[in-house]
Amino acid sequence: MNLEHIYTSTFPELALPAEPEVPAATTGHWINKDLAVELGLDATWLASADGLRWLTGTDEMTVALAYSGHQFGHLSPILGDGRAHLLGEVTTSEKRVDIHLKGSGLTPFSRPGSDGKAPLSAVWREAVIGEALHALGVPTSRALAVLETGETVRRRSPLPEPAGILVRVADSHLRVGTFQYAYMNMGSDQRIELSGYALSRHYPQITPGNNLALTLLQLVAERQAQLVAQWMGMGFVHGVLNTDNVSISGHAIDFGPCAFIDGFSHEAVYSSIDRGGRYAYRNQPDITQWNLARFAESLLDLIDSADPNRAVHLATDVLAHFEEIYQDARTRIFAAKLGVTVEDAAGASSERLVAFIDRTLDLLNEYTLDFTGFFRMLTDAPDQLVELLPASEVMEDWLADLAALRQDTGTAPDRAEGLMQTANPVYIPRNLHLEAALRAAEGGDTVPILRLLDAVRQPFTRRPDLEDLETAPARSRFFTSFCGT
């Protein structure tokens, strides 16, 4: 399949030529056959020598993308792809997607002292997390292939570890940071064109009207509100929600120090560098809204070039609406997890539902209950929940109030079960299971990682041969993750 380069040819200011560093010893560790089929590609061919050449951008006009980013609240005016290369775009019957390499060597945006490489473990982590989120219904970038380069890098310790390259597919790599960079480096006409490009690529069903920038801000805010609500409902912590990791398409992207919560905590943090808890589980909606405020700042002069105050007012209205969209999405997602029909919850019932969701999460937080395990037990064996707490009456009261809430909203038992069966997974990539599989893959044994992948790609179907992947070891509460740079 021929790759196209519409984005980089239209906006050459947002990319710099960069050639991937792909050693001759590079081999395909894993090909995502399902995704290949979706893209109209032959997975068997991708695994061949010619397919590997295509996957690594041989003979392509590859580039490193330019963008800025607020990293932990501090602006880096020039950030860009320091270890990644955009190969080009593929058009499917439904949409246009990017094919992108990560861990593929130095670029003009690489930091001093960088090698531009990625550990094989970090590459596998992103592949597994992306497939898990996709199977859970969360819009996300995905891995098309995991490659091993034959090199070694040093990241988590002085000891060398195998290096790898991720071949990533994303709806695009337009980020909030892209528009921040454009604001500082491009004229208003070009930035209006960029806004129009983003709208036509990611929101083709929308007629934007005269104010492209305001329409774009509204749509991105809506999708980001729904996205963060979806992964909050799965107990996912992204880890590094910098503005350069917030996509305009509304898809999750760039999984480094991320994880699914085992023992629940509002303050769950999995990034080794997030010592202040900026990106903790509880903070993700507020941080997303903060990132969107930075996005709005990059668009203000396009929203209204003649009246800055009016531009601020219009943008502020959009950001205020984010909270409403997020809360509505969160309520619907957790209602399904609790087996409550939200459509019939109005007025006082709706307020009771929201309060009950908050009470549930506070209960999980107080007793550090397993997030995924709790909701799945509620689905399959609710009577066993009383055994989770030292004082069974606490859970008995909770179950009684849940039953009353279901009755109040007119949720029939079969409807409640149906909602929960498709909202509460059996399998997630539990942290220590994933870590063990990653260490095995580093040693050349891919059986554990492929077994875990098989489980999380069918997360709602319990299988007797995967029982060990349903629970987390007690020591998982000490888990932390690293970004791979």
DORO-112636 format. One record per residue (C-alpha): residue in three letters; x negated, y, z. Coordinates in steps of 0.5 Angstrom, whole numbers, plus 500, padded with zeros to 3 digits. Example, Ala and Ser with C-alpha at 12.3 -4.5 7.8 and 13.67 -1.06 7.14 Angstrom:
2
drenlo:ALA; X:475; Y:491; Z:516 .
drenlo:SER; X:473; Y:498; Z:514 .
# end
This chain:
485
drenlo:MET; X:500; Y:500; Z:500 .
drenlo:ASN; X:497; Y:507; Z:498 .
drenlo:LEU; X:496; Y:512; Z:504 .
drenlo:GLU; X:499; Y:519; Z:503 .
drenlo:HIS; X:496; Y:525; Z:506 .
drenlo:ILE; X:502; Y:530; Z:505 .
drenlo:TYR; X:501; Y:533; Z:512 .
drenlo:THR; X:493; Y:535; Z:512 .
drenlo:SER; X:494; Y:537; Z:505 .
drenlo:THR; X:499; Y:542; Z:507 .
drenlo:PHE; X:496; Y:544; Z:513 .
drenlo:PRO; X:488; Y:543; Z:512 .
drenlo:GLU; X:487; Y:548; Z:518 .
drenlo:LEU; X:490; Y:543; Z:522 .
drenlo:ALA; X:485; Y:538; Z:521 .
drenlo:LEU; X:477; Y:537; Z:519 .
drenlo:PRO; X:474; Y:531; Z:515 .
drenlo:ALA; X:471; Y:526; Z:519 .
drenlo:GLU; X:469; Y:519; Z:517 .
drenlo:PRO; X:470; Y:513; Z:522 .
drenlo:GLU; X:464; Y:509; Z:525 .
drenlo:VAL; X:466; Y:502; Z:523 .
drenlo:PRO; X:461; Y:497; Z:524 .
drenlo:ALA; X:460; Y:491; Z:519 .
drenlo:ALA; X:461; Y:486; Z:525 .
drenlo:THR; X:468; Y:489; Z:526 .
drenlo:THR; X:474; Y:483; Z:526 .
drenlo:GLY; X:481; Y:483; Z:527 .
drenlo:HIS; X:483; Y:481; Z:534 .
drenlo:TRP; X:490; Y:482; Z:533 .
drenlo:ILE; X:495; Y:484; Z:528 .
drenlo:ASN; X:502; Y:486; Z:530 .
drenlo:LYS; X:506; Y:482; Z:525 .
drenlo:ASP; X:513; Y:485; Z:527 .
drenlo:LEU; X:511; Y:492; Z:526 .
drenlo:ALA; X:507; Y:490; Z:519 .
drenlo:VAL; X:514; Y:487; Z:516 .
drenlo:GLU; X:517; Y:494; Z:518 .
drenlo:LEU; X:512; Y:498; Z:514 .
drenlo:GLY; X:513; Y:493; Z:508 .
drenlo:LEU; X:506; Y:490; Z:509 .
drenlo:ASP; X:503; Y:483; Z:509 .
drenlo:ALA; X:500; Y:481; Z:516 .
drenlo:THR; X:496; Y:475; Z:512 .
drenlo:TRP; X:493; Y:480; Z:508 .
drenlo:LEU; X:492; Y:485; Z:513 .
drenlo:ALA; X:488; Y:480; Z:517 .
drenlo:SER; X:483; Y:479; Z:511 .
drenlo:ALA; X:477; Y:482; Z:509 .
drenlo:ASP; X:481; Y:487; Z:504 .
drenlo:GLY; X:486; Y:488; Z:509 .
drenlo:LEU; X:481; Y:490; Z:514 .
drenlo:ARG; X:478; Y:495; Z:510 .
drenlo:TRP; X:485; Y:498; Z:509 .
drenlo:LEU; X:486; Y:498; Z:516 .
drenlo:THR; X:479; Y:502; Z:518 .
drenlo:GLY; X:480; Y:507; Z:512 .
drenlo:THR; X:475; Y:505; Z:507 .
drenlo:ASP; X:475; Y:509; Z:501 .
drenlo:GLU; X:481; Y:514; Z:504 .
drenlo:MET; X:480; Y:521; Z:506 .
drenlo:THR; X:480; Y:521; Z:513 .
drenlo:VAL; X:481; Y:527; Z:518 .
drenlo:ALA; X:480; Y:528; Z:525 .
drenlo:LEU; X:486; Y:532; Z:527 .
drenlo:ALA; X:486; Y:539; Z:531 .
drenlo:TYR; X:490; Y:541; Z:537 .
drenlo:SER; X:489; Y:545; Z:544 .
drenlo:GLY; X:492; Y:542; Z:550 .
drenlo:HIS; X:493; Y:544; Z:557 .
drenlo:GLN; X:490; Y:539; Z:561 .
drenlo:PHE; X:492; Y:538; Z:568 .
drenlo:GLY; X:494; Y:545; Z:568 .
drenlo:HIS; X:488; Y:548; Z:564 .
drenlo:LEU; X:488; Y:550; Z:557 .
drenlo:SER; X:483; Y:547; Z:553 .
drenlo:PRO; X:484; Y:552; Z:546 .
drenlo:ILE; X:480; Y:547; Z:542 .
drenlo:LEU; X:481; Y:540; Z:544 .
drenlo:GLY; X:482; Y:535; Z:537 .
drenlo:ASP; X:481; Y:528; Z:536 .
drenlo:GLY; X:475; Y:527; Z:539 .
drenlo:ARG; X:475; Y:519; Z:538 .
drenlo:ALA; X:480; Y:518; Z:533 .
drenlo:HIS; X:482; Y:519; Z:525 .
drenlo:LEU; X:488; Y:520; Z:521 .
drenlo:LEU; X:488; Y:515; Z:515 .
drenlo:GLY; X:494; Y:518; Z:512 .
drenlo:GLU; X:502; Y:516; Z:512 .
drenlo:VAL; X:506; Y:511; Z:510 .
drenlo:THR; X:513; Y:512; Z:507 .
drenlo:THR; X:518; Y:506; Z:509 .
drenlo:SER; X:525; Y:506; Z:507 .
drenlo:GLU; X:527; Y:510; Z:514 .
drenlo:LYS; X:522; Y:515; Z:515 .
drenlo:ARG; X:514; Y:517; Z:514 .
drenlo:VAL; X:509; Y:514; Z:519 .
drenlo:ASP; X:502; Y:516; Z:521 .
drenlo:ILE; X:497; Y:510; Z:521 .
drenlo:HIS; X:491; Y:513; Z:526 .
drenlo:LEU; X:485; Y:510; Z:529 .
drenlo:LYS; X:483; Y:511; Z:536 .
drenlo:GLY; X:476; Y:509; Z:538 .
drenlo:SER; X:473; Y:510; Z:531 .
drenlo:GLY; X:467; Y:514; Z:533 .
drenlo:LEU; X:465; Y:521; Z:533 .
drenlo:THR; X:468; Y:527; Z:530 .
drenlo:PRO; X:467; Y:534; Z:530 .
drenlo:PHE; X:472; Y:535; Z:536 .
drenlo:SER; X:468; Y:530; Z:540 .
drenlo:ARG; X:465; Y:533; Z:547 .
drenlo:PRO; X:458; Y:533; Z:548 .
drenlo:GLY; X:455; Y:526; Z:550 .
drenlo:SER; X:461; Y:523; Z:547 .
drenlo:ASP; X:460; Y:516; Z:543 .
drenlo:GLY; X:467; Y:517; Z:540 .
drenlo:LYS; X:468; Y:509; Z:542 .
drenlo:ALA; X:474; Y:506; Z:546 .
drenlo:PRO; X:473; Y:500; Z:551 .
drenlo:LEU; X:477; Y:493; Z:548 .
drenlo:SER; X:481; Y:493; Z:554 .
drenlo:ALA; X:483; Y:500; Z:553 .
drenlo:VAL; X:485; Y:499; Z:546 .
drenlo:TRP; X:489; Y:492; Z:548 .
drenlo:ARG; X:492; Y:496; Z:554 .
drenlo:GLU; X:495; Y:501; Z:549 .
drenlo:ALA; X:498; Y:496; Z:545 .
drenlo:VAL; X:501; Y:492; Z:550 .
drenlo:ILE; X:504; Y:498; Z:553 .
drenlo:GLY; X:507; Y:500; Z:547 .
drenlo:GLU; X:510; Y:494; Z:545 .
drenlo:ALA; X:513; Y:493; Z:552 .
drenlo:LEU; X:516; Y:500; Z:551 .
drenlo:HIS; X:519; Y:499; Z:544 .
drenlo:ALA; X:522; Y:492; Z:547 .
drenlo:LEU; X:525; Y:496; Z:552 .
drenlo:GLY; X:528; Y:501; Z:547 .
drenlo:VAL; X:524; Y:507; Z:549 .
drenlo:PRO; X:521; Y:511; Z:543 .
drenlo:THR; X:514; Y:510; Z:542 .
drenlo:SER; X:508; Y:509; Z:538 .
drenlo:ARG; X:506; Y:502; Z:537 .
drenlo:ALA; X:499; Y:498; Z:535 .
drenlo:LEU; X:499; Y:495; Z:528 .
drenlo:ALA; X:492; Y:492; Z:530 .
drenlo:VAL; X:487; Y:491; Z:535 .
drenlo:LEU; X:480; Y:491; Z:532 .
drenlo:GLU; X:473; Y:489; Z:536 .
drenlo:THR; X:467; Y:492; Z:533 .
drenlo:GLY; X:462; Y:488; Z:536 .
drenlo:GLU; X:459; Y:494; Z:540 .
drenlo:THR; X:459; Y:495; Z:547 .
drenlo:VAL; X:461; Y:501; Z:551 .
drenlo:ARG; X:460; Y:503; Z:559 .
drenlo:ARG; X:466; Y:506; Z:562 .
drenlo:ARG; X:469; Y:503; Z:568 .
drenlo:SER; X:462; Y:501; Z:571 .
drenlo:PRO; X:455; Y:501; Z:569 .
drenlo:LEU; X:456; Y:494; Z:566 .
drenlo:PRO; X:457; Y:494; Z:559 .
drenlo:GLU; X:464; Y:492; Z:556 .
drenlo:PRO; X:466; Y:490; Z:549 .
drenlo:ALA; X:468; Y:496; Z:544 .
drenlo:GLY; X:475; Y:496; Z:540 .
drenlo:ILE; X:479; Y:500; Z:535 .
drenlo:LEU; X:486; Y:501; Z:536 .
drenlo:VAL; X:490; Y:502; Z:529 .
drenlo:ARG; X:496; Y:506; Z:531 .
drenlo:VAL; X:503; Y:507; Z:528 .
drenlo:ALA; X:506; Y:514; Z:530 .
drenlo:ASP; X:512; Y:518; Z:527 .
drenlo:SER; X:507; Y:523; Z:527 .
drenlo:HIS; X:501; Y:526; Z:531 .
drenlo:LEU; X:504; Y:533; Z:531 .
drenlo:ARG; X:504; Y:535; Z:539 .
drenlo:VAL; X:506; Y:541; Z:543 .
drenlo:GLY; X:498; Y:542; Z:543 .
drenlo:THR; X:498; Y:542; Z:535 .
drenlo:PHE; X:503; Y:548; Z:536 .
drenlo:GLN; X:499; Y:551; Z:541 .
drenlo:TYR; X:493; Y:551; Z:537 .
drenlo:ALA; X:496; Y:554; Z:531 .
drenlo:TYR; X:499; Y:560; Z:535 .
drenlo:MET; X:491; Y:561; Z:536 .
drenlo:ASN; X:489; Y:560; Z:529 .
drenlo:MET; X:494; Y:561; Z:524 .
drenlo:GLY; X:498; Y:566; Z:521 .
drenlo:SER; X:506; Y:567; Z:522 .
drenlo:ASP; X:508; Y:565; Z:515 .
drenlo:GLN; X:504; Y:558; Z:516 .
drenlo:ARG; X:507; Y:557; Z:523 .
drenlo:ILE; X:514; Y:558; Z:520 .
drenlo:GLU; X:512; Y:553; Z:515 .
drenlo:LEU; X:509; Y:548; Z:520 .
drenlo:SER; X:516; Y:549; Z:524 .
drenlo:GLY; X:520; Y:547; Z:518 .
drenlo:TYR; X:515; Y:541; Z:516 .
drenlo:ALA; X:516; Y:538; Z:523 .
drenlo:LEU; X:524; Y:539; Z:523 .
drenlo:SER; X:524; Y:536; Z:516 .
drenlo:ARG; X:520; Y:530; Z:518 .
drenlo:HIS; X:523; Y:529; Z:525 .
drenlo:TYR; X:530; Y:532; Z:524 .
drenlo:PRO; X:532; Y:531; Z:517 .
drenlo:GLN; X:539; Y:530; Z:519 .
drenlo:ILE; X:539; Y:537; Z:522 .
drenlo:THR; X:541; Y:544; Z:518 .
drenlo:PRO; X:536; Y:549; Z:522 .
drenlo:GLY; X:539; Y:555; Z:520 .
drenlo:ASN; X:535; Y:561; Z:520 .
drenlo:ASN; X:531; Y:561; Z:526 .
drenlo:LEU; X:527; Y:555; Z:525 .
drenlo:ALA; X:522; Y:556; Z:531 .
drenlo:LEU; X:528; Y:556; Z:536 .
drenlo:THR; X:532; Y:550; Z:533 .
drenlo:LEU; X:525; Y:546; Z:533 .
drenlo:LEU; X:524; Y:548; Z:541 .
drenlo:GLN; X:532; Y:546; Z:542 .
drenlo:LEU; X:531; Y:539; Z:539 .
drenlo:VAL; X:524; Y:537; Z:542 .
drenlo:ALA; X:527; Y:539; Z:549 .
drenlo:GLU; X:533; Y:535; Z:548 .
drenlo:ARG; X:529; Y:529; Z:545 .
drenlo:GLN; X:523; Y:530; Z:551 .
drenlo:ALA; X:529; Y:530; Z:556 .
drenlo:GLN; X:532; Y:523; Z:554 .
drenlo:LEU; X:525; Y:520; Z:553 .
drenlo:VAL; X:523; Y:522; Z:560 .
drenlo:ALA; X:529; Y:519; Z:563 .
drenlo:GLN; X:528; Y:513; Z:559 .
drenlo:TRP; X:522; Y:511; Z:562 .
drenlo:MET; X:524; Y:514; Z:569 .
drenlo:GLY; X:529; Y:508; Z:568 .
drenlo:MET; X:524; Y:503; Z:567 .
drenlo:GLY; X:519; Y:505; Z:573 .
drenlo:PHE; X:514; Y:508; Z:568 .
drenlo:VAL; X:508; Y:513; Z:569 .
drenlo:HIS; X:505; Y:515; Z:563 .
drenlo:GLY; X:499; Y:518; Z:567 .
drenlo:VAL; X:497; Y:524; Z:563 .
drenlo:LEU; X:502; Y:528; Z:561 .
drenlo:ASN; X:498; Y:534; Z:558 .
drenlo:THR; X:501; Y:538; Z:553 .
drenlo:ASP; X:497; Y:534; Z:548 .
drenlo:ASN; X:500; Y:528; Z:550 .
drenlo:VAL; X:507; Y:531; Z:548 .
drenlo:SER; X:510; Y:529; Z:541 .
drenlo:ILE; X:514; Y:533; Z:537 .
drenlo:SER; X:518; Y:527; Z:535 .
drenlo:GLY; X:520; Y:525; Z:542 .
drenlo:HIS; X:516; Y:519; Z:542 .
drenlo:ALA; X:511; Y:516; Z:547 .
drenlo:ILE; X:504; Y:517; Z:545 .
drenlo:ASP; X:497; Y:516; Z:548 .
drenlo:PHE; X:497; Y:511; Z:554 .
drenlo:GLY; X:491; Y:511; Z:558 .
drenlo:PRO; X:492; Y:511; Z:565 .
drenlo:CYS; X:499; Y:509; Z:565 .
drenlo:ALA; X:503; Y:503; Z:569 .
drenlo:PHE; X:509; Y:500; Z:571 .
drenlo:ILE; X:511; Y:501; Z:578 .
drenlo:ASP; X:511; Y:495; Z:582 .
drenlo:GLY; X:512; Y:497; Z:589 .
drenlo:PHE; X:516; Y:503; Z:588 .
drenlo:SER; X:514; Y:510; Z:591 .
drenlo:HIS; X:516; Y:517; Z:588 .
drenlo:GLU; X:509; Y:519; Z:589 .
drenlo:ALA; X:506; Y:513; Z:585 .
drenlo:VAL; X:500; Y:515; Z:581 .
drenlo:TYR; X:496; Y:510; Z:577 .
drenlo:SER; X:491; Y:515; Z:574 .
drenlo:SER; X:484; Y:515; Z:577 .
drenlo:ILE; X:483; Y:522; Z:575 .
drenlo:ASP; X:490; Y:525; Z:578 .
drenlo:ARG; X:488; Y:526; Z:585 .
drenlo:GLY; X:493; Y:531; Z:586 .
drenlo:GLY; X:499; Y:527; Z:584 .
drenlo:ARG; X:500; Y:532; Z:578 .
drenlo:TYR; X:503; Y:526; Z:574 .
drenlo:ALA; X:506; Y:522; Z:579 .
drenlo:TYR; X:513; Y:518; Z:578 .
drenlo:ARG; X:517; Y:524; Z:581 .
drenlo:ASN; X:514; Y:529; Z:578 .
drenlo:GLN; X:515; Y:527; Z:570 .
drenlo:PRO; X:521; Y:531; Z:569 .
drenlo:ASP; X:518; Y:537; Z:572 .
drenlo:ILE; X:512; Y:537; Z:568 .
drenlo:THR; X:515; Y:535; Z:562 .
drenlo:GLN; X:519; Y:541; Z:562 .
drenlo:TRP; X:513; Y:545; Z:564 .
drenlo:ASN; X:510; Y:543; Z:558 .
drenlo:LEU; X:516; Y:545; Z:554 .
drenlo:ALA; X:515; Y:552; Z:557 .
drenlo:ARG; X:508; Y:552; Z:554 .
drenlo:PHE; X:511; Y:550; Z:547 .
drenlo:ALA; X:516; Y:555; Z:547 .
drenlo:GLU; X:510; Y:560; Z:549 .
drenlo:SER; X:507; Y:558; Z:542 .
drenlo:LEU; X:513; Y:560; Z:538 .
drenlo:LEU; X:516; Y:566; Z:542 .
drenlo:ASP; X:514; Y:571; Z:536 .
drenlo:LEU; X:517; Y:566; Z:531 .
drenlo:ILE; X:523; Y:566; Z:535 .
drenlo:ASP; X:524; Y:573; Z:535 .
drenlo:SER; X:518; Y:577; Z:532 .
drenlo:ALA; X:522; Y:584; Z:533 .
drenlo:ASP; X:524; Y:583; Z:540 .
drenlo:PRO; X:520; Y:579; Z:545 .
drenlo:ASN; X:525; Y:580; Z:551 .
drenlo:ARG; X:530; Y:577; Z:547 .
drenlo:ALA; X:525; Y:571; Z:544 .
drenlo:VAL; X:524; Y:570; Z:552 .
drenlo:HIS; X:531; Y:570; Z:553 .
drenlo:LEU; X:533; Y:565; Z:548 .
drenlo:ALA; X:527; Y:560; Z:550 .
drenlo:THR; X:529; Y:560; Z:557 .
drenlo:ASP; X:536; Y:558; Z:555 .
drenlo:VAL; X:533; Y:552; Z:552 .
drenlo:LEU; X:529; Y:550; Z:558 .
drenlo:ALA; X:534; Y:551; Z:563 .
drenlo:HIS; X:539; Y:546; Z:558 .
drenlo:PHE; X:533; Y:541; Z:559 .
drenlo:GLU; X:535; Y:540; Z:566 .
drenlo:GLU; X:542; Y:538; Z:564 .
drenlo:ILE; X:540; Y:534; Z:558 .
drenlo:TYR; X:535; Y:530; Z:563 .
drenlo:GLN; X:540; Y:529; Z:569 .
drenlo:ASP; X:546; Y:527; Z:564 .
drenlo:ALA; X:541; Y:521; Z:561 .
drenlo:ARG; X:538; Y:519; Z:567 .
drenlo:THR; X:545; Y:518; Z:570 .
drenlo:ARG; X:547; Y:514; Z:564 .
drenlo:ILE; X:541; Y:510; Z:565 .
drenlo:PHE; X:541; Y:508; Z:572 .
drenlo:ALA; X:549; Y:507; Z:572 .
drenlo:ALA; X:547; Y:502; Z:567 .
drenlo:LYS; X:542; Y:499; Z:571 .
drenlo:LEU; X:547; Y:499; Z:577 .
drenlo:GLY; X:553; Y:496; Z:573 .
drenlo:VAL; X:557; Y:502; Z:573 .
drenlo:THR; X:561; Y:505; Z:567 .
drenlo:VAL; X:559; Y:512; Z:567 .
drenlo:GLU; X:564; Y:514; Z:562 .
drenlo:ASP; X:570; Y:514; Z:567 .
drenlo:ALA; X:566; Y:517; Z:572 .
drenlo:ALA; X:568; Y:524; Z:573 .
drenlo:GLY; X:569; Y:530; Z:578 .
drenlo:ALA; X:568; Y:527; Z:585 .
drenlo:SER; X:566; Y:520; Z:582 .
drenlo:SER; X:560; Y:523; Z:578 .
drenlo:GLU; X:558; Y:526; Z:584 .
drenlo:ARG; X:558; Y:520; Z:588 .
drenlo:LEU; X:554; Y:516; Z:582 .
drenlo:VAL; X:549; Y:521; Z:582 .
drenlo:ALA; X:548; Y:521; Z:590 .
drenlo:PHE; X:548; Y:514; Z:590 .
drenlo:ILE; X:543; Y:513; Z:585 .
drenlo:ASP; X:538; Y:518; Z:589 .
drenlo:ARG; X:540; Y:514; Z:595 .
drenlo:THR; X:538; Y:507; Z:591 .
drenlo:LEU; X:531; Y:510; Z:589 .
drenlo:ASP; X:530; Y:513; Z:596 .
drenlo:LEU; X:532; Y:506; Z:599 .
drenlo:LEU; X:527; Y:503; Z:594 .
drenlo:ASN; X:521; Y:508; Z:596 .
drenlo:GLU; X:523; Y:507; Z:604 .
drenlo:TYR; X:521; Y:500; Z:604 .
drenlo:THR; X:517; Y:500; Z:598 .
drenlo:LEU; X:521; Y:495; Z:594 .
drenlo:ASP; X:519; Y:492; Z:587 .
drenlo:PHE; X:523; Y:497; Z:582 .
drenlo:THR; X:524; Y:492; Z:576 .
drenlo:GLY; X:525; Y:486; Z:581 .
drenlo:PHE; X:530; Y:489; Z:585 .
drenlo:PHE; X:534; Y:491; Z:579 .
drenlo:ARG; X:534; Y:484; Z:576 .
drenlo:MET; X:536; Y:481; Z:583 .
drenlo:LEU; X:542; Y:485; Z:583 .
drenlo:THR; X:543; Y:483; Z:576 .
drenlo:ASP; X:542; Y:475; Z:577 .
drenlo:ALA; X:543; Y:474; Z:584 .
drenlo:PRO; X:545; Y:480; Z:588 .
drenlo:ASP; X:547; Y:476; Z:595 .
drenlo:GLN; X:539; Y:475; Z:595 .
drenlo:LEU; X:538; Y:482; Z:596 .
drenlo:VAL; X:540; Y:482; Z:603 .
drenlo:GLU; X:533; Y:478; Z:604 .
drenlo:LEU; X:529; Y:483; Z:602 .
drenlo:LEU; X:529; Y:488; Z:608 .
drenlo:PRO; X:528; Y:486; Z:616 .
drenlo:ALA; X:535; Y:489; Z:617 .
drenlo:SER; X:540; Y:486; Z:613 .
drenlo:GLU; X:546; Y:491; Z:615 .
drenlo:VAL; X:542; Y:496; Z:611 .
drenlo:MET; X:543; Y:492; Z:604 .
drenlo:GLU; X:550; Y:490; Z:606 .
drenlo:ASP; X:552; Y:497; Z:607 .
drenlo:TRP; X:549; Y:499; Z:600 .
drenlo:LEU; X:552; Y:493; Z:596 .
drenlo:ALA; X:559; Y:495; Z:599 .
drenlo:ASP; X:558; Y:502; Z:597 .
drenlo:LEU; X:556; Y:500; Z:590 .
drenlo:ALA; X:562; Y:495; Z:590 .
drenlo:ALA; X:566; Y:501; Z:592 .
drenlo:LEU; X:563; Y:505; Z:586 .
drenlo:ARG; X:564; Y:500; Z:581 .
drenlo:GLN; X:572; Y:500; Z:583 .
drenlo:ASP; X:572; Y:507; Z:583 .
drenlo:THR; X:570; Y:508; Z:576 .
drenlo:GLY; X:574; Y:502; Z:574 .
drenlo:THR; X:568; Y:498; Z:572 .
drenlo:ALA; X:570; Y:490; Z:571 .
drenlo:PRO; X:565; Y:485; Z:574 .
drenlo:ASP; X:564; Y:482; Z:567 .
drenlo:ARG; X:563; Y:489; Z:564 .
drenlo:ALA; X:558; Y:491; Z:570 .
drenlo:GLU; X:554; Y:484; Z:569 .
drenlo:GLY; X:554; Y:486; Z:561 .
drenlo:LEU; X:551; Y:493; Z:563 .
drenlo:MET; X:545; Y:490; Z:567 .
drenlo:GLN; X:543; Y:484; Z:563 .
drenlo:THR; X:541; Y:489; Z:558 .
drenlo:ALA; X:538; Y:495; Z:562 .
drenlo:ASN; X:534; Y:491; Z:567 .
drenlo:PRO; X:528; Y:487; Z:564 .
drenlo:VAL; X:525; Y:481; Z:567 .
drenlo:TYR; X:519; Y:482; Z:564 .
drenlo:ILE; X:514; Y:488; Z:564 .
drenlo:PRO; X:507; Y:488; Z:564 .
drenlo:ARG; X:505; Y:488; Z:571 .
drenlo:ASN; X:499; Y:491; Z:573 .
drenlo:LEU; X:495; Y:486; Z:576 .
drenlo:HIS; X:497; Y:481; Z:571 .
drenlo:LEU; X:495; Y:486; Z:565 .
drenlo:GLU; X:489; Y:487; Z:568 .
drenlo:ALA; X:487; Y:479; Z:569 .
drenlo:ALA; X:489; Y:479; Z:561 .
drenlo:LEU; X:485; Y:484; Z:559 .
drenlo:ARG; X:479; Y:482; Z:563 .
drenlo:ALA; X:480; Y:475; Z:559 .
drenlo:ALA; X:480; Y:478; Z:553 .
drenlo:GLU; X:474; Y:482; Z:554 .
drenlo:GLY; X:471; Y:475; Z:555 .
drenlo:GLY; X:474; Y:473; Z:548 .
drenlo:ASP; X:480; Y:469; Z:551 .
drenlo:THR; X:486; Y:472; Z:548 .
drenlo:VAL; X:491; Y:467; Z:550 .
drenlo:PRO; X:493; Y:471; Z:557 .
drenlo:ILE; X:494; Y:477; Z:553 .
drenlo:LEU; X:498; Y:474; Z:548 .
drenlo:ARG; X:502; Y:470; Z:553 .
drenlo:LEU; X:504; Y:477; Z:556 .
drenlo:LEU; X:505; Y:480; Z:550 .
drenlo:ASP; X:510; Y:475; Z:548 .
drenlo:ALA; X:514; Y:476; Z:555 .
drenlo:VAL; X:514; Y:483; Z:554 .
drenlo:ARG; X:517; Y:483; Z:547 .
drenlo:GLN; X:523; Y:479; Z:549 .
drenlo:PRO; X:524; Y:483; Z:556 .
drenlo:PHE; X:531; Y:481; Z:558 .
drenlo:THR; X:530; Y:474; Z:556 .
drenlo:ARG; X:528; Y:469; Z:562 .
drenlo:ARG; X:524; Y:463; Z:560 .
drenlo:PRO; X:521; Y:458; Z:565 .
drenlo:ASP; X:514; Y:458; Z:562 .
drenlo:LEU; X:513; Y:465; Z:564 .
drenlo:GLU; X:516; Y:465; Z:571 .
drenlo:ASP; X:509; Y:467; Z:574 .
drenlo:LEU; X:510; Y:474; Z:570 .
drenlo:GLU; X:516; Y:476; Z:574 .
drenlo:THR; X:513; Y:478; Z:580 .
drenlo:ALA; X:507; Y:482; Z:582 .
drenlo:PRO; X:501; Y:480; Z:587 .
drenlo:ALA; X:502; Y:484; Z:594 .
drenlo:ARG; X:495; Y:487; Z:593 .
drenlo:SER; X:498; Y:491; Z:586 .
drenlo:ARG; X:499; Y:497; Z:591 .
drenlo:PHE; X:492; Y:498; Z:590 .
drenlo:PHE; X:492; Y:498; Z:583 .
drenlo:THR; X:489; Y:504; Z:579 .
drenlo:SER; X:488; Y:505; Z:571 .
drenlo:PHE; X:482; Y:509; Z:567 .
drenlo:CYS; X:483; Y:513; Z:561 .
drenlo:GLY; X:478; Y:509; Z:557 .
drenlo:THR; X:474; Y:516; Z:555 .
# end
